[in-house]
């Protein structure tokens, strides 16, 4: 299978979308974050909050799950209803949710550690939530669109490099 060719094509197409339709790309990312938030909340509510037999843990994860479901639905529905005019507001709502969710996750992690459950993955999730929230807060509007375009150009270059590597025109550098 020609994985570099397939990866290169996907990267090139994604990069072109980021370059020429950054608002559409941002909208797709916001809706995708909404879907991920909804799915995470549903999973947490149905399955994960029962992992530790501690009322504080369950209450914390129940609040986090309901918040994730509501914010996820908001991030999906608002842009569709208002035809994309609320991207920045929705991004700020998502950022606030991610910060609150990370705080609740850290509370849950302390309870999980007390129960002897491995928490490394959950700590990474909390850190990633904070990082994504900071990106959403720091780069709204035109600055964010500019950065998406720059990232798009880099993604296109990466896609071209992968395609050229697949064709044998860009050999891999030997390791020393």
BAMIDO-255590 format. One record per residue (C-alpha): residue number from 1; residue in three letters; x, y, z. Coordinates in steps of 0.2 Angstrom, whole numbers, plus 2048, in hexadecimal, padded with zeros to 3 digits. Example, Ala and Ser with C-alpha at 12.3 -4.5 7.8 and 13.67 -1.06 7.14 Angstrom:
BEGIN
1	ALA	83E	7EA	827
2	SER	844	7FB	824
***
This chain:
BEGIN
1	UNK	800	800	800
2	UNK	806	811	7FC
3	UNK	804	81A	80C
4	UNK	80F	829	808
5	UNK	805	82C	7F8
6	UNK	7F4	82B	801
7	UNK	7FA	835	810
8	UNK	801	842	804
9	UNK	7F1	844	7FA
10	UNK	7E7	846	80A
11	UNK	7F3	853	811
12	UNK	7F3	85D	801
13	UNK	7E0	85D	800
14	UNK	7DF	862	812
15	UNK	7EC	870	810
16	UNK	7E4	877	801
17	UNK	7D3	878	80A
18	UNK	7DC	881	819
19	UNK	7E4	88D	80C
20	UNK	7D5	891	801
21	UNK	7C6	88E	80D
22	UNK	7CD	892	81F
23	UNK	7BC	897	826
24	UNK	7B4	887	820
25	UNK	7C3	87D	827
26	UNK	7C1	886	838
27	UNK	7AE	882	837
28	UNK	7B2	870	834
29	UNK	7BE	86F	842
30	UNK	7B2	878	84E
31	UNK	7A4	86C	849
32	UNK	7B0	85D	84B
33	UNK	7B5	863	85C
34	UNK	7A2	864	860
35	UNK	7A0	852	85A
36	UNK	7AF	84C	864
37	UNK	7A9	855	874
38	UNK	797	84E	872
39	UNK	79E	83C	86F
40	UNK	7AA	83E	87E
41	UNK	79C	844	889
42	UNK	791	836	884
43	UNK	79F	829	887
44	UNK	7A3	831	898
45	UNK	791	831	89D
46	UNK	78D	81F	898
47	UNK	79D	816	89C
48	UNK	7AB	81F	8A4
49	UNK	7A4	827	8B3
50	UNK	7A0	816	8BA
51	UNK	7B3	811	8BB
52	UNK	7B6	817	8CD
53	UNK	7AA	815	8DB
54	UNK	7AC	826	8E2
55	UNK	79D	833	8E3
56	UNK	7A8	842	8DF
57	UNK	7B0	839	8D0
58	UNK	79F	835	8C9
59	UNK	798	846	8CC
60	UNK	7A7	84E	8C4
61	UNK	7A6	843	8B5
62	UNK	793	845	8B4
63	UNK	795	858	8B3
64	UNK	7A3	856	8A7
65	UNK	799	84A	89C
66	UNK	789	855	89C
67	UNK	793	865	898
68	UNK	79C	85C	88A
69	UNK	78C	856	882
70	UNK	784	867	883
71	UNK	793	871	87D
72	UNK	796	864	86F
73	UNK	784	866	869
74	UNK	786	879	86A
75	UNK	795	878	85F
76	UNK	78D	86D	852
77	UNK	77C	876	852
78	UNK	780	889	854
79	UNK	78B	88A	844
80	UNK	77E	881	83A
81	UNK	76F	88B	840
82	UNK	778	89C	83E
83	UNK	780	897	82D
84	UNK	792	899	834
85	UNK	791	8AA	83B
86	UNK	795	8A5	84D
87	UNK	7A5	89B	84B
88	UNK	7AF	8A7	856
89	UNK	7A2	8A6	864
90	UNK	7A1	893	862
91	UNK	7B4	892	863
92	UNK	7B4	89C	873
93	UNK	7A6	891	87A
94	UNK	7B0	881	876
95	UNK	7C0	889	87D
96	UNK	7B7	88C	88E
97	UNK	7B0	87B	88E
98	UNK	7C1	873	88A
99	UNK	7C8	87D	899
100	UNK	7BA	878	8A5
101	UNK	7BB	866	89F
102	UNK	7CE	865	8A2
103	UNK	7CB	86B	8B3
104	UNK	7BE	85E	8B7
105	UNK	7C9	851	8AF
106	UNK	7D7	856	8BB
107	UNK	7CC	854	8C9
108	UNK	7C6	843	8C3
109	UNK	7D9	83E	8C0
110	UNK	7DD	841	8D3
111	UNK	7CE	835	8D7
112	UNK	7D4	828	8CB
113	UNK	7E6	829	8D1
114	UNK	7DF	825	8E3
115	UNK	7D6	816	8DC
116	UNK	7E6	810	8D3
117	UNK	7E0	813	8C1
118	UNK	7ED	818	8B4
119	UNK	7EA	82A	8B0
120	UNK	7F8	82F	8A3
121	UNK	7EC	82F	894
122	UNK	7DF	83A	89E
123	UNK	7ED	846	8A2
124	UNK	7F2	847	890
125	UNK	7DF	84A	88C
126	UNK	7DE	859	898
127	UNK	7EE	860	892
128	UNK	7E8	85F	880
129	UNK	7D7	867	885
130	UNK	7E1	876	88C
131	UNK	7EC	877	87D
132	UNK	7DD	877	871
133	UNK	7D4	884	87C
134	UNK	7E3	88F	87C
135	UNK	7E4	88E	869
136	UNK	7D1	892	867
137	UNK	7D3	8A1	873
138	UNK	7E3	8A8	86D
139	UNK	7E0	8A8	85A
140	UNK	7CE	8AD	856
141	UNK	7C8	8B6	846
142	UNK	7D4	8BC	839
143	UNK	7E4	8B7	843
144	UNK	7DD	8A5	844
145	UNK	7D9	8A5	831
146	UNK	7EB	8AB	82D
147	UNK	7F2	89D	838
148	UNK	7E7	890	830
149	UNK	7ED	896	81F
150	UNK	7FF	895	824
151	UNK	7FC	884	82B
152	UNK	7F3	87F	81B
153	UNK	803	884	811
154	UNK	80E	879	81C
155	UNK	801	86A	81B
156	UNK	801	86C	808
157	UNK	815	86C	808
158	UNK	814	85C	813
159	UNK	808	854	807
160	UNK	813	858	7F8
161	UNK	822	851	801
162	UNK	819	841	805
163	UNK	813	83F	7F3
164	UNK	825	842	7ED
165	UNK	82C	836	7F9
166	UNK	820	829	7F3
167	UNK	825	82C	7E1
168	UNK	837	82A	7E6
169	UNK	83C	83C	7E2
170	UNK	83F	841	7F4
171	UNK	849	834	7FC
172	UNK	849	832	80F
173	UNK	858	839	818
174	UNK	864	82B	81F
175	UNK	865	82B	831
176	UNK	876	82E	839
***
